[in-house]
């Protein structure tokens, strides 16, 4: 990235505004999950491969979530990127437009952007690459197994609210019929080629442009960021990065601020959900 900077480019597009989706918590999802891959499912109490806000609140009370040494390493890796961010990254910045203007060399984006780029391409050649893999030479506690992280938000997924079973049960057979139809590989393929989403269904195929990402993944991301805990948690984590990244805070100061902010958000969540309190 230094060579790009020396050549007059902004190497990496990013900002810390919660109003610009969604660099900091996407970065958290990719890096923190990799740093803790060998233990991340210890917090998946219901074994559904997704870590929920309730599970985070439960393990926070037990004192084993987050893994603060890994979170500190994430902070270090994040801060190493700062010299390559645009001026003004601390606030709201349209780095996507800077990329299209040929000023930003790369930025993180959802795979749905492929269809947007195909429809309105910038006036230069461009391509995609996978998020780098974190190995033990970067972090000794990195997973024994090399894992490519695929964000669940990039897959075709549906959420069926549980209350329908009692409040509107007639909708359930219709929903099930749609799910059975839409989950057939040939129908998933149709949707993926229109949207640019990545195939996580066996036998389905995505856009040719996304071929490097179509290899089998170990697992979609089980945990994203403090947003998994609550919407306020996401805001608190953004404020933490706004405080830490431009500053000269040392590790102890960062961890003190991070723990205070996280504990405060857990407390609010437990006040709103008293049945989540560990007895």
C-alpha atoms as an extended CHARMM CRD file, in Angstrom:
* protein
*
       279  EXT
         1         1  UNK       CA              0.0000000000        0.0000000000        0.0000000000  PROA      1               0.0000000000
         2         2  UNK       CA              2.9520000000        2.2970000000        0.5590000000  PROA      2               0.0000000000
         3         3  UNK       CA              3.8180000000        2.0750000000       -3.1570000000  PROA      3               0.0000000000
         4         4  UNK       CA              0.2900000000        3.1790000000       -4.0040000000  PROA      4               0.0000000000
         5         5  UNK       CA              0.5850000000        6.0930000000       -1.5990000000  PROA      5               0.0000000000
         6         6  UNK       CA              3.9740000000        7.0730000000       -3.0290000000  PROA      6               0.0000000000
         7         7  UNK       CA              2.4040000000        7.0260000000       -6.4990000000  PROA      7               0.0000000000
         8         8  UNK       CA             -0.1650000000        9.6050000000       -5.3910000000  PROA      8               0.0000000000
         9         9  UNK       CA             -3.1440000000        7.3460000000       -4.7310000000  PROA      9               0.0000000000
        10        10  UNK       CA             -5.1990000000        6.9550000000       -1.5710000000  PROA      10              0.0000000000
        11        11  UNK       CA             -4.4600000000        3.2710000000       -0.9640000000  PROA      11              0.0000000000
        12        12  UNK       CA             -7.6040000000        2.3390000000        0.9690000000  PROA      12              0.0000000000
        13        13  UNK       CA            -11.0480000000        3.9330000000        1.0750000000  PROA      13              0.0000000000
        14        14  UNK       CA            -12.6190000000        4.0290000000        4.5380000000  PROA      14              0.0000000000
        15        15  UNK       CA            -14.3620000000        6.2230000000        7.0560000000  PROA      15              0.0000000000
        16        16  UNK       CA            -15.6420000000        5.9290000000       10.6200000000  PROA      16              0.0000000000
        17        17  UNK       CA            -19.1310000000        7.3200000000       10.1500000000  PROA      17              0.0000000000
        18        18  UNK       CA            -22.0260000000        5.0640000000       11.1840000000  PROA      18              0.0000000000
        19        19  UNK       CA            -23.9850000000        6.7860000000        8.4210000000  PROA      19              0.0000000000
        20        20  UNK       CA            -21.6990000000        5.3060000000        5.7440000000  PROA      20              0.0000000000
        21        21  UNK       CA            -22.2760000000        1.5770000000        5.5350000000  PROA      21              0.0000000000
        22        22  UNK       CA            -20.2940000000       -0.2860000000        6.7020000000  PROA      22              0.0000000000
        23        23  UNK       CA            -16.5130000000       -0.4030000000        6.8080000000  PROA      23              0.0000000000
        24        24  UNK       CA            -15.6210000000       -0.6500000000       10.5380000000  PROA      24              0.0000000000
        25        25  UNK       CA            -18.0210000000       -3.4500000000       11.4390000000  PROA      25              0.0000000000
        26        26  UNK       CA            -17.3690000000       -5.3240000000        8.1970000000  PROA      26              0.0000000000
        27        27  UNK       CA            -13.6820000000       -5.1560000000        9.0740000000  PROA      27              0.0000000000
        28        28  UNK       CA            -14.4900000000       -6.4080000000       12.5580000000  PROA      28              0.0000000000
        29        29  UNK       CA            -16.4310000000       -9.3250000000       11.1190000000  PROA      29              0.0000000000
        30        30  UNK       CA            -13.5710000000      -10.4010000000        8.8850000000  PROA      30              0.0000000000
        31        31  UNK       CA            -10.6780000000       -9.8620000000       11.2800000000  PROA      31              0.0000000000
        32        32  UNK       CA            -12.1380000000      -10.7380000000       14.6980000000  PROA      32              0.0000000000
        33        33  UNK       CA            -13.7060000000      -13.9460000000       13.4000000000  PROA      33              0.0000000000
        34        34  UNK       CA            -10.3800000000      -15.0040000000       11.9310000000  PROA      34              0.0000000000
        35        35  UNK       CA             -8.4520000000      -14.1720000000       15.0900000000  PROA      35              0.0000000000
        36        36  UNK       CA            -10.8100000000      -16.2280000000       17.2280000000  PROA      36              0.0000000000
        37        37  UNK       CA            -11.8420000000      -18.9320000000       14.7660000000  PROA      37              0.0000000000
        38        38  UNK       CA            -10.7210000000      -21.8190000000       16.9810000000  PROA      38              0.0000000000
        39        39  UNK       CA            -12.9200000000      -20.5900000000       19.8290000000  PROA      39              0.0000000000
        40        40  UNK       CA            -15.6440000000      -18.4360000000       18.2680000000  PROA      40              0.0000000000
        41        41  UNK       CA            -18.2680000000      -21.1790000000       18.4180000000  PROA      41              0.0000000000
        42        42  UNK       CA            -17.7540000000      -21.5880000000       22.1710000000  PROA      42              0.0000000000
        43        43  UNK       CA            -20.2820000000      -18.7510000000       22.4420000000  PROA      43              0.0000000000
        44        44  UNK       CA            -22.8420000000      -20.4050000000       20.1750000000  PROA      44              0.0000000000
        45        45  UNK       CA            -24.8940000000      -21.8720000000       23.0080000000  PROA      45              0.0000000000
        46        46  UNK       CA            -27.8100000000      -23.0360000000       20.8810000000  PROA      46              0.0000000000
        47        47  UNK       CA            -25.4210000000      -24.5170000000       18.2590000000  PROA      47              0.0000000000
        48        48  UNK       CA            -27.1310000000      -22.8580000000       15.3010000000  PROA      48              0.0000000000
        49        49  UNK       CA            -23.8460000000      -21.4770000000       13.8900000000  PROA      49              0.0000000000
        50        50  UNK       CA            -24.8610000000      -17.8710000000       14.6050000000  PROA      50              0.0000000000
        51        51  UNK       CA            -23.8930000000      -15.9300000000       17.7130000000  PROA      51              0.0000000000
        52        52  UNK       CA            -26.8040000000      -13.8490000000       18.9480000000  PROA      52              0.0000000000
        53        53  UNK       CA            -27.1290000000      -10.7700000000       21.1010000000  PROA      53              0.0000000000
        54        54  UNK       CA            -28.4290000000      -12.9230000000       23.9410000000  PROA      54              0.0000000000
        55        55  UNK       CA            -25.3970000000      -15.2250000000       23.7280000000  PROA      55              0.0000000000
        56        56  UNK       CA            -23.0330000000      -12.2430000000       23.7420000000  PROA      56              0.0000000000
        57        57  UNK       CA            -24.7880000000      -10.7810000000       26.7830000000  PROA      57              0.0000000000
        58        58  UNK       CA            -24.6550000000      -14.1660000000       28.5260000000  PROA      58              0.0000000000
        59        59  UNK       CA            -20.9440000000      -14.6790000000       27.9560000000  PROA      59              0.0000000000
        60        60  UNK       CA            -20.1490000000      -11.0710000000       28.7460000000  PROA      60              0.0000000000
        61        61  UNK       CA            -21.6320000000      -11.6860000000       32.1960000000  PROA      61              0.0000000000
        62        62  UNK       CA            -19.4410000000      -14.7880000000       32.4980000000  PROA      62              0.0000000000
        63        63  UNK       CA            -16.4260000000      -12.6780000000       31.5730000000  PROA      63              0.0000000000
        64        64  UNK       CA            -15.3010000000      -14.6400000000       28.5170000000  PROA      64              0.0000000000
        65        65  UNK       CA            -16.6200000000      -12.4560000000       25.6750000000  PROA      65              0.0000000000
        66        66  UNK       CA            -15.1070000000      -10.7140000000       23.8710000000  PROA      66              0.0000000000
        67        67  UNK       CA            -11.6220000000      -12.1940000000       23.8810000000  PROA      67              0.0000000000
        68        68  UNK       CA             -9.8310000000       -8.9890000000       24.7350000000  PROA      68              0.0000000000
        69        69  UNK       CA             -6.3930000000      -10.0840000000       23.5580000000  PROA      69              0.0000000000
        70        70  UNK       CA             -7.8350000000      -10.7800000000       20.1160000000  PROA      70              0.0000000000
        71        71  UNK       CA             -9.8100000000       -7.5450000000       20.1820000000  PROA      71              0.0000000000
        72        72  UNK       CA             -6.6280000000       -5.6480000000       20.9910000000  PROA      72              0.0000000000
        73        73  UNK       CA             -4.8730000000       -7.3540000000       18.0850000000  PROA      73              0.0000000000
        74        74  UNK       CA             -7.7410000000       -6.3130000000       15.8490000000  PROA      74              0.0000000000
        75        75  UNK       CA             -7.2660000000       -2.7400000000       17.0750000000  PROA      75              0.0000000000
        76        76  UNK       CA             -3.5500000000       -2.9360000000       16.2130000000  PROA      76              0.0000000000
        77        77  UNK       CA             -4.2600000000       -4.2510000000       12.7050000000  PROA      77              0.0000000000
        78        78  UNK       CA             -6.9220000000       -1.5880000000       12.2150000000  PROA      78              0.0000000000
        79        79  UNK       CA             -4.5490000000        1.1670000000       13.2940000000  PROA      79              0.0000000000
        80        80  UNK       CA             -1.8300000000       -0.0660000000       10.9420000000  PROA      80              0.0000000000
        81        81  UNK       CA             -4.2130000000        0.7490000000        8.0880000000  PROA      81              0.0000000000
        82        82  UNK       CA             -4.7760000000        4.3610000000        9.1470000000  PROA      82              0.0000000000
        83        83  UNK       CA             -1.8220000000        5.9280000000        7.2430000000  PROA      83              0.0000000000
        84        84  UNK       CA             -3.3940000000        4.6200000000        4.0380000000  PROA      84              0.0000000000
        85        85  UNK       CA             -6.8840000000        6.0360000000        4.6520000000  PROA      85              0.0000000000
        86        86  UNK       CA             -8.1640000000        9.2580000000        3.0510000000  PROA      86              0.0000000000
        87        87  UNK       CA             -7.7900000000       12.5550000000        4.8730000000  PROA      87              0.0000000000
        88        88  UNK       CA            -10.9280000000       13.0840000000        6.9160000000  PROA      88              0.0000000000
        89        89  UNK       CA            -11.6100000000        9.3610000000        7.4460000000  PROA      89              0.0000000000
        90        90  UNK       CA            -12.6130000000       10.1200000000       11.0490000000  PROA      90              0.0000000000
        91        91  UNK       CA            -15.9670000000       11.4470000000        9.8460000000  PROA      91              0.0000000000
        92        92  UNK       CA            -18.2510000000       10.8470000000        6.8780000000  PROA      92              0.0000000000
        93        93  UNK       CA            -16.5070000000       10.4490000000        3.5430000000  PROA      93              0.0000000000
        94        94  UNK       CA            -17.7040000000        9.2900000000        0.1290000000  PROA      94              0.0000000000
        95        95  UNK       CA            -14.7650000000        6.9760000000       -0.5870000000  PROA      95              0.0000000000
        96        96  UNK       CA            -16.8230000000        5.0390000000       -3.1190000000  PROA      96              0.0000000000
        97        97  UNK       CA            -16.9960000000        8.1600000000       -5.2670000000  PROA      97              0.0000000000
        98        98  UNK       CA            -13.2700000000        8.7450000000       -4.7490000000  PROA      98              0.0000000000
        99        99  UNK       CA            -12.6790000000        5.2530000000       -6.1230000000  PROA      99              0.0000000000
       100       100  UNK       CA            -14.7370000000        6.0160000000       -9.2210000000  PROA      100             0.0000000000
       101       101  UNK       CA            -12.7150000000        9.2030000000       -9.6620000000  PROA      101             0.0000000000
       102       102  UNK       CA             -9.5130000000        7.1400000000       -9.7220000000  PROA      102             0.0000000000
       103       103  UNK       CA             -8.2300000000        8.5740000000       -6.4440000000  PROA      103             0.0000000000
       104       104  UNK       CA             -8.8260000000        5.5940000000       -4.1110000000  PROA      104             0.0000000000
       105       105  UNK       CA             -7.0980000000        2.3350000000       -5.0690000000  PROA      105             0.0000000000
       106       106  UNK       CA             -9.3330000000       -0.1380000000       -3.2040000000  PROA      106             0.0000000000
       107       107  UNK       CA            -12.0730000000       -0.4020000000       -0.6250000000  PROA      107             0.0000000000
       108       108  UNK       CA            -14.2180000000       -3.0660000000        1.0210000000  PROA      108             0.0000000000
       109       109  UNK       CA            -17.6160000000       -3.6620000000       -0.4890000000  PROA      109             0.0000000000
       110       110  UNK       CA            -20.3880000000       -6.2130000000       -0.4940000000  PROA      110             0.0000000000
       111       111  UNK       CA            -20.4760000000       -8.5750000000       -3.4370000000  PROA      111             0.0000000000
       112       112  UNK       CA            -23.8440000000       -7.1030000000       -4.4570000000  PROA      112             0.0000000000
       113       113  UNK       CA            -21.8130000000       -4.1570000000       -5.8090000000  PROA      113             0.0000000000
       114       114  UNK       CA            -20.7590000000       -6.3340000000       -8.7550000000  PROA      114             0.0000000000
       115       115  UNK       CA            -24.0890000000       -5.7790000000      -10.4810000000  PROA      115             0.0000000000
       116       116  UNK       CA            -23.8030000000       -2.0300000000       -9.8240000000  PROA      116             0.0000000000
       117       117  UNK       CA            -20.3270000000       -1.9140000000      -11.3660000000  PROA      117             0.0000000000
       118       118  UNK       CA            -21.5050000000       -3.9050000000      -14.3570000000  PROA      118             0.0000000000
       119       119  UNK       CA            -24.3770000000       -1.4870000000      -14.8860000000  PROA      119             0.0000000000
       120       120  UNK       CA            -22.3190000000        1.6940000000      -14.4230000000  PROA      120             0.0000000000
       121       121  UNK       CA            -18.5970000000        0.8560000000      -14.6260000000  PROA      121             0.0000000000
       122       122  UNK       CA            -15.9220000000        3.4410000000      -13.8130000000  PROA      122             0.0000000000
       123       123  UNK       CA            -13.7340000000        4.6590000000      -16.6980000000  PROA      123             0.0000000000
       124       124  UNK       CA            -10.8620000000        2.2840000000      -15.9150000000  PROA      124             0.0000000000
       125       125  UNK       CA            -10.1570000000       -1.4120000000      -15.5310000000  PROA      125             0.0000000000
       126       126  UNK       CA            -11.0490000000       -2.8820000000      -12.1420000000  PROA      126             0.0000000000
       127       127  UNK       CA            -11.4370000000       -6.2220000000      -10.4000000000  PROA      127             0.0000000000
       128       128  UNK       CA            -12.1500000000       -7.9310000000       -7.0610000000  PROA      128             0.0000000000
       129       129  UNK       CA            -10.1210000000       -9.8610000000       -4.5120000000  PROA      129             0.0000000000
       130       130  UNK       CA            -10.8510000000      -11.8450000000       -1.3770000000  PROA      130             0.0000000000
       131       131  UNK       CA            -10.2050000000      -10.4190000000        2.0710000000  PROA      131             0.0000000000
       132       132  UNK       CA             -6.6890000000      -11.4800000000        3.1640000000  PROA      132             0.0000000000
       133       133  UNK       CA             -6.2680000000      -14.4880000000        5.4080000000  PROA      133             0.0000000000
       134       134  UNK       CA             -4.7270000000      -13.8840000000        8.8350000000  PROA      134             0.0000000000
       135       135  UNK       CA             -2.0840000000      -16.4940000000        9.6310000000  PROA      135             0.0000000000
       136       136  UNK       CA              0.0580000000      -17.2850000000       12.6470000000  PROA      136             0.0000000000
       137       137  UNK       CA              2.9420000000      -15.1170000000       11.4610000000  PROA      137             0.0000000000
       138       138  UNK       CA              0.6260000000      -12.1310000000       12.0010000000  PROA      138             0.0000000000
       139       139  UNK       CA             -1.0870000000      -13.4210000000       15.1300000000  PROA      139             0.0000000000
       140       140  UNK       CA              0.2020000000      -16.5190000000       16.9580000000  PROA      140             0.0000000000
       141       141  UNK       CA             -3.3070000000      -17.4390000000       18.1310000000  PROA      141             0.0000000000
       142       142  UNK       CA             -4.7800000000      -17.3450000000       14.6280000000  PROA      142             0.0000000000
       143       143  UNK       CA             -6.7820000000      -20.4190000000       13.7110000000  PROA      143             0.0000000000
       144       144  UNK       CA             -4.9850000000      -23.6740000000       13.0550000000  PROA      144             0.0000000000
       145       145  UNK       CA             -7.1360000000      -24.0310000000        9.9810000000  PROA      145             0.0000000000
       146       146  UNK       CA             -7.0730000000      -21.4150000000        7.2460000000  PROA      146             0.0000000000
       147       147  UNK       CA            -10.6310000000      -20.1930000000        6.8960000000  PROA      147             0.0000000000
       148       148  UNK       CA            -12.0830000000      -17.9450000000        4.2310000000  PROA      148             0.0000000000
       149       149  UNK       CA            -14.7610000000      -15.8280000000        5.8340000000  PROA      149             0.0000000000
       150       150  UNK       CA            -17.9790000000      -15.3500000000        3.8890000000  PROA      150             0.0000000000
       151       151  UNK       CA            -20.3250000000      -12.7500000000        5.2660000000  PROA      151             0.0000000000
       152       152  UNK       CA            -23.8350000000      -14.0430000000        5.8660000000  PROA      152             0.0000000000
       153       153  UNK       CA            -25.1280000000      -10.7350000000        4.4860000000  PROA      153             0.0000000000
       154       154  UNK       CA            -23.7690000000      -11.7310000000        1.0660000000  PROA      154             0.0000000000
       155       155  UNK       CA            -25.7940000000      -14.9380000000        0.9050000000  PROA      155             0.0000000000
       156       156  UNK       CA            -29.4220000000      -15.3950000000       -0.0340000000  PROA      156             0.0000000000
       157       157  UNK       CA            -31.1940000000      -15.6280000000        3.2840000000  PROA      157             0.0000000000
       158       158  UNK       CA            -34.6970000000      -15.2180000000        4.6300000000  PROA      158             0.0000000000
       159       159  UNK       CA            -35.9320000000      -14.4760000000        8.1350000000  PROA      159             0.0000000000
       160       160  UNK       CA            -39.3070000000      -15.8450000000        9.1790000000  PROA      160             0.0000000000
       161       161  UNK       CA            -40.5950000000      -14.2640000000       12.4090000000  PROA      161             0.0000000000
       162       162  UNK       CA            -41.5990000000      -16.8820000000       14.9430000000  PROA      162             0.0000000000
       163       163  UNK       CA            -44.7260000000      -15.0090000000       16.0350000000  PROA      163             0.0000000000
       164       164  UNK       CA            -46.4140000000      -15.8390000000       12.7140000000  PROA      164             0.0000000000
       165       165  UNK       CA            -47.0090000000      -19.3790000000       13.9620000000  PROA      165             0.0000000000
       166       166  UNK       CA            -49.5250000000      -18.0210000000       16.4920000000  PROA      166             0.0000000000
       167       167  UNK       CA            -50.5900000000      -14.6420000000       15.0760000000  PROA      167             0.0000000000
       168       168  UNK       CA            -50.9170000000      -15.4730000000       11.3800000000  PROA      168             0.0000000000
       169       169  UNK       CA            -50.4890000000      -19.2550000000       10.9330000000  PROA      169             0.0000000000
       170       170  UNK       CA            -52.0610000000      -19.2680000000        7.4430000000  PROA      170             0.0000000000
       171       171  UNK       CA            -48.9330000000      -17.5870000000        6.1070000000  PROA      171             0.0000000000
       172       172  UNK       CA            -46.6170000000      -20.3990000000        7.2070000000  PROA      172             0.0000000000
       173       173  UNK       CA            -47.5010000000      -22.8920000000        4.4040000000  PROA      173             0.0000000000
       174       174  UNK       CA            -47.1130000000      -20.1260000000        1.8060000000  PROA      174             0.0000000000
       175       175  UNK       CA            -43.7280000000      -19.1440000000        3.2280000000  PROA      175             0.0000000000
       176       176  UNK       CA            -42.5840000000      -22.7570000000        3.2990000000  PROA      176             0.0000000000
       177       177  UNK       CA            -43.7040000000      -23.2400000000       -0.2930000000  PROA      177             0.0000000000
       178       178  UNK       CA            -41.6760000000      -20.1880000000       -1.3490000000  PROA      178             0.0000000000
       179       179  UNK       CA            -38.6090000000      -21.3430000000        0.5720000000  PROA      179             0.0000000000
       180       180  UNK       CA            -38.7450000000      -24.7960000000       -1.0120000000  PROA      180             0.0000000000
       181       181  UNK       CA            -39.0630000000      -23.2170000000       -4.4550000000  PROA      181             0.0000000000
       182       182  UNK       CA            -36.4740000000      -20.4780000000       -4.0230000000  PROA      182             0.0000000000
       183       183  UNK       CA            -33.8640000000      -22.7770000000       -2.4680000000  PROA      183             0.0000000000
       184       184  UNK       CA            -33.6520000000      -25.0840000000       -5.4990000000  PROA      184             0.0000000000
       185       185  UNK       CA            -30.1480000000      -24.6930000000       -6.9860000000  PROA      185             0.0000000000
       186       186  UNK       CA            -31.4510000000      -23.6260000000      -10.3970000000  PROA      186             0.0000000000
       187       187  UNK       CA            -33.6180000000      -20.9200000000       -8.8470000000  PROA      187             0.0000000000
       188       188  UNK       CA            -30.8410000000      -19.7750000000       -6.5360000000  PROA      188             0.0000000000
       189       189  UNK       CA            -28.6310000000      -19.4800000000       -9.6220000000  PROA      189             0.0000000000
       190       190  UNK       CA            -31.1470000000      -17.1820000000      -11.2900000000  PROA      190             0.0000000000
       191       191  UNK       CA            -31.2620000000      -14.8920000000       -8.2690000000  PROA      191             0.0000000000
       192       192  UNK       CA            -27.4850000000      -14.8780000000       -7.7920000000  PROA      192             0.0000000000
       193       193  UNK       CA            -26.7750000000      -13.9620000000      -11.3950000000  PROA      193             0.0000000000
       194       194  UNK       CA            -29.1590000000      -11.0320000000      -11.1170000000  PROA      194             0.0000000000
       195       195  UNK       CA            -27.9760000000       -9.7430000000       -7.7390000000  PROA      195             0.0000000000
       196       196  UNK       CA            -24.2810000000      -10.6180000000       -7.5210000000  PROA      196             0.0000000000
       197       197  UNK       CA            -24.6950000000      -12.5820000000       -4.3120000000  PROA      197             0.0000000000
       198       198  UNK       CA            -22.3250000000      -15.4550000000       -3.5910000000  PROA      198             0.0000000000
       199       199  UNK       CA            -23.6090000000      -19.0480000000       -3.9210000000  PROA      199             0.0000000000
       200       200  UNK       CA            -23.7990000000      -20.8840000000       -0.6170000000  PROA      200             0.0000000000
       201       201  UNK       CA            -26.2300000000      -23.4600000000       -1.9910000000  PROA      201             0.0000000000
       202       202  UNK       CA            -24.7320000000      -26.6350000000       -3.4370000000  PROA      202             0.0000000000
       203       203  UNK       CA            -25.1970000000      -26.7510000000       -7.1840000000  PROA      203             0.0000000000
       204       204  UNK       CA            -25.9290000000      -23.0360000000       -7.5360000000  PROA      204             0.0000000000
       205       205  UNK       CA            -23.7420000000      -20.7840000000       -9.6760000000  PROA      205             0.0000000000
       206       206  UNK       CA            -23.0190000000      -17.0890000000       -9.3380000000  PROA      206             0.0000000000
       207       207  UNK       CA            -21.7990000000      -14.3970000000      -11.6940000000  PROA      207             0.0000000000
       208       208  UNK       CA            -18.6500000000      -15.3140000000      -13.6340000000  PROA      208             0.0000000000
       209       209  UNK       CA            -17.0170000000      -12.1550000000      -12.2650000000  PROA      209             0.0000000000
       210       210  UNK       CA            -17.2810000000      -13.6440000000       -8.7730000000  PROA      210             0.0000000000
       211       211  UNK       CA            -15.6440000000      -16.9630000000       -9.6380000000  PROA      211             0.0000000000
       212       212  UNK       CA            -12.7460000000      -16.4140000000       -7.1560000000  PROA      212             0.0000000000
       213       213  UNK       CA            -15.3170000000      -16.2500000000       -4.3400000000  PROA      213             0.0000000000
       214       214  UNK       CA            -17.3540000000      -19.2640000000       -5.3670000000  PROA      214             0.0000000000
       215       215  UNK       CA            -15.1230000000      -21.8630000000       -3.7280000000  PROA      215             0.0000000000
       216       216  UNK       CA            -16.6360000000      -23.6770000000       -0.7350000000  PROA      216             0.0000000000
       217       217  UNK       CA            -16.4560000000      -21.7740000000        2.5330000000  PROA      217             0.0000000000
       218       218  UNK       CA            -16.0450000000      -23.2150000000        5.9760000000  PROA      218             0.0000000000
       219       219  UNK       CA            -18.7720000000      -21.0920000000        7.4110000000  PROA      219             0.0000000000
       220       220  UNK       CA            -20.5560000000      -17.7970000000        7.0700000000  PROA      220             0.0000000000
       221       221  UNK       CA            -19.5830000000      -15.2050000000        9.6680000000  PROA      221             0.0000000000
       222       222  UNK       CA            -21.0760000000      -16.2120000000       13.0410000000  PROA      222             0.0000000000
       223       223  UNK       CA            -20.3960000000      -12.8280000000       14.6540000000  PROA      223             0.0000000000
       224       224  UNK       CA            -20.1600000000       -9.3880000000       13.1100000000  PROA      224             0.0000000000
       225       225  UNK       CA            -19.4330000000       -6.6150000000       15.6150000000  PROA      225             0.0000000000
       226       226  UNK       CA            -20.9730000000       -4.9800000000       18.6550000000  PROA      226             0.0000000000
       227       227  UNK       CA            -23.9880000000       -4.5130000000       16.3910000000  PROA      227             0.0000000000
       228       228  UNK       CA            -24.7140000000       -8.1850000000       17.1040000000  PROA      228             0.0000000000
       229       229  UNK       CA            -25.3490000000       -7.1150000000       20.6960000000  PROA      229             0.0000000000
       230       230  UNK       CA            -27.5190000000       -4.0990000000       19.8580000000  PROA      230             0.0000000000
       231       231  UNK       CA            -27.8930000000       -1.0900000000       17.5740000000  PROA      231             0.0000000000
       232       232  UNK       CA            -26.5770000000        1.1170000000       20.3730000000  PROA      232             0.0000000000
       233       233  UNK       CA            -23.6460000000       -1.2670000000       20.6800000000  PROA      233             0.0000000000
       234       234  UNK       CA            -22.6800000000       -0.5310000000       17.0970000000  PROA      234             0.0000000000
       235       235  UNK       CA            -22.7650000000        3.2140000000       17.7590000000  PROA      235             0.0000000000
       236       236  UNK       CA            -20.5850000000        2.7220000000       20.8420000000  PROA      236             0.0000000000
       237       237  UNK       CA            -18.0250000000        0.7120000000       18.8750000000  PROA      237             0.0000000000
       238       238  UNK       CA            -17.8540000000        3.3850000000       16.1710000000  PROA      238             0.0000000000
       239       239  UNK       CA            -17.2270000000        5.9970000000       18.8670000000  PROA      239             0.0000000000
       240       240  UNK       CA            -14.4570000000        3.8020000000       20.2590000000  PROA      240             0.0000000000
       241       241  UNK       CA            -12.7000000000        3.6950000000       16.8800000000  PROA      241             0.0000000000
       242       242  UNK       CA            -13.1860000000        7.4400000000       16.4410000000  PROA      242             0.0000000000
       243       243  UNK       CA            -11.4840000000        7.8980000000       19.7990000000  PROA      243             0.0000000000
       244       244  UNK       CA             -8.6740000000        5.3870000000       19.3170000000  PROA      244             0.0000000000
       245       245  UNK       CA             -7.5110000000        5.4540000000       15.7130000000  PROA      245             0.0000000000
       246       246  UNK       CA             -6.4900000000        9.1260000000       15.3940000000  PROA      246             0.0000000000
       247       247  UNK       CA             -4.9880000000        9.1940000000       18.9060000000  PROA      247             0.0000000000
       248       248  UNK       CA             -1.8560000000        8.0330000000       20.6710000000  PROA      248             0.0000000000
       249       249  UNK       CA             -3.7520000000        5.9150000000       23.2010000000  PROA      249             0.0000000000
       250       250  UNK       CA             -1.6540000000        3.0500000000       24.5430000000  PROA      250             0.0000000000
       251       251  UNK       CA             -2.9460000000       -0.5050000000       24.8920000000  PROA      251             0.0000000000
       252       252  UNK       CA             -4.0420000000       -0.0950000000       28.4940000000  PROA      252             0.0000000000
       253       253  UNK       CA             -5.9340000000        3.0910000000       27.7270000000  PROA      253             0.0000000000
       254       254  UNK       CA             -7.6050000000        1.4830000000       24.7320000000  PROA      254             0.0000000000
       255       255  UNK       CA             -8.6650000000       -1.6180000000       26.6430000000  PROA      255             0.0000000000
       256       256  UNK       CA             -9.9660000000        0.4880000000       29.5340000000  PROA      256             0.0000000000
       257       257  UNK       CA            -12.0870000000        2.5560000000       27.1300000000  PROA      257             0.0000000000
       258       258  UNK       CA            -13.2270000000       -0.5190000000       25.1760000000  PROA      258             0.0000000000
       259       259  UNK       CA            -14.2270000000       -2.4910000000       28.2540000000  PROA      259             0.0000000000
       260       260  UNK       CA            -16.0960000000        0.4540000000       29.7730000000  PROA      260             0.0000000000
       261       261  UNK       CA            -18.0010000000        1.0450000000       26.5320000000  PROA      261             0.0000000000
       262       262  UNK       CA            -18.8040000000       -2.6370000000       26.0130000000  PROA      262             0.0000000000
       263       263  UNK       CA            -19.8630000000       -3.1980000000       29.6210000000  PROA      263             0.0000000000
       264       264  UNK       CA            -22.1250000000       -0.1590000000       29.3840000000  PROA      264             0.0000000000
       265       265  UNK       CA            -23.8670000000       -1.5590000000       26.3190000000  PROA      265             0.0000000000
       266       266  UNK       CA            -24.2710000000       -4.9820000000       27.9250000000  PROA      266             0.0000000000
       267       267  UNK       CA            -25.8300000000       -3.3260000000       30.9540000000  PROA      267             0.0000000000
       268       268  UNK       CA            -28.3820000000       -1.5280000000       28.7610000000  PROA      268             0.0000000000
       269       269  UNK       CA            -29.2440000000       -4.7410000000       26.9360000000  PROA      269             0.0000000000
       270       270  UNK       CA            -29.7330000000       -6.6030000000       30.2300000000  PROA      270             0.0000000000
       271       271  UNK       CA            -31.9710000000       -3.8270000000       31.5560000000  PROA      271             0.0000000000
       272       272  UNK       CA            -34.1240000000       -4.2170000000       28.4570000000  PROA      272             0.0000000000
       273       273  UNK       CA            -34.0110000000       -8.0300000000       28.6830000000  PROA      273             0.0000000000
       274       274  UNK       CA            -33.8970000000       -8.9470000000       32.3990000000  PROA      274             0.0000000000
       275       275  UNK       CA            -34.4880000000      -12.6290000000       31.5990000000  PROA      275             0.0000000000
       276       276  UNK       CA            -31.0250000000      -12.6880000000       29.9840000000  PROA      276             0.0000000000
       277       277  UNK       CA            -29.3190000000      -12.0840000000       33.3080000000  PROA      277             0.0000000000
       278       278  UNK       CA            -27.1840000000      -14.9840000000       34.4670000000  PROA      278             0.0000000000
       279       279  UNK       CA            -28.2490000000      -16.1600000000       37.9220000000  PROA      279             0.0000000000
